[in-house]
Structure formats: C-alpha cells, structure tokens
Amino acid sequence: MSTNQDDIKKAIEIVSQAFSDKDYGTALMLLKPLADAGVAEAIGMLGLAYHRGAGVKPDGIKAVELLEKAIEMGDALAAYNLGLLYQQGMVDIEINTELSRHFFQLAEKMGLQTNELD
C-alpha cells in the first residue's frame, strides 16, 4: 500500500471517529476533500451523512446519489448502507424491501462480511 493510501486510510479512520463522537463539523471538514478527490469510501460516508442527517440536512435524493456513486467505485459498505436506506425509508425515499434486499446481497457479493459491522 502506498503512503497516499495509508494517508487516506488514516483520514477515513479519523472521520469515522469524528462521526462516532458526533463531531460532525470535523468529520465533514475532513470528508469533503476526500470525496471531492474521488475516494469511494469518503463518497459513501458522505452519502450516509445525508441519510442520517449527520451534520447536514437529511436529503434522500443526495444520499442515494452519493451511495450509488460509491458502489460504482467498489465500496461494498455503501451498498449495505443503501440497503439500510431503502429498508428504513426517509424524506423523498420510500421504503422498498426489494431494493433493500438487492443492495444487501450486492454488499455481500462485493465482499462485505456482515459480522464486520458489529
């Protein structure tokens, strides 16, 4: 793994911790440049932020758009999170059990182990 990849991994870990600590300002400040740089995991995390309203106004359309982009780039966790979004529904996004199941299965097919989420 290159230093750049190590730096990205460390930044993602810091962002994850900031979200866990509900320090959304820090999380978003660090996350947006990574997402703008095309880091799939960062794009997926930003989509999740829009789903949960974590530091941003909840926006179902934006959440789906970002999560789908991250999935296209290979982010299995984004597929899982999109499955959750369709399972739970939100403003502008209706509950859709068929789509939810599809994205959960896609996450597994992409290599996400559900025991990694515990």
Residue, then its C-alpha position, 0 to 999 in steps of 0.5 A: m500500500s502506498t503512503n497516499q493510501d495509508d494517508i487516506k486510510k488514516a483520514i477515513e479512520i479519523v472521520s469515522q471517529a469524528f462521526s462516532d463522537k458526533d463531531y460532525g463539523t470535523a468529520l465533514m471538514l475532513l470528508k469533503p476533500l476526500a470525496d471531492a478527490g474521488v475516494a469511494e469510501a469518503i463518497g459513501m460516508l458522505g452519502l450516509a451523512y445525508h441519510r442520517g442527517a449527520g451534520v447536514k440536512p437529511d436529503g434522500i435524493k443526495a444520499v442515494e446519489l452519493l451511495e450509488k456513486a460509491i458502489e460504482m467505485g467498489d465500496a461494498l459498505a455503501a451498498y449495505n448502507l443503501g440497503l439500510l436506506y431503502q429498508q428504513g425509508m426517509v424524506d423523498i425515499e420510500i421504503n422498498t424491501e426489494l431494493s433493500r434486499h438487492f443492495f444487501q446481497l450486492a454488499e455481500k457479493m462485493g465482499l462485505q462480511t456482515n459480522e464486520l459491522d458489529 
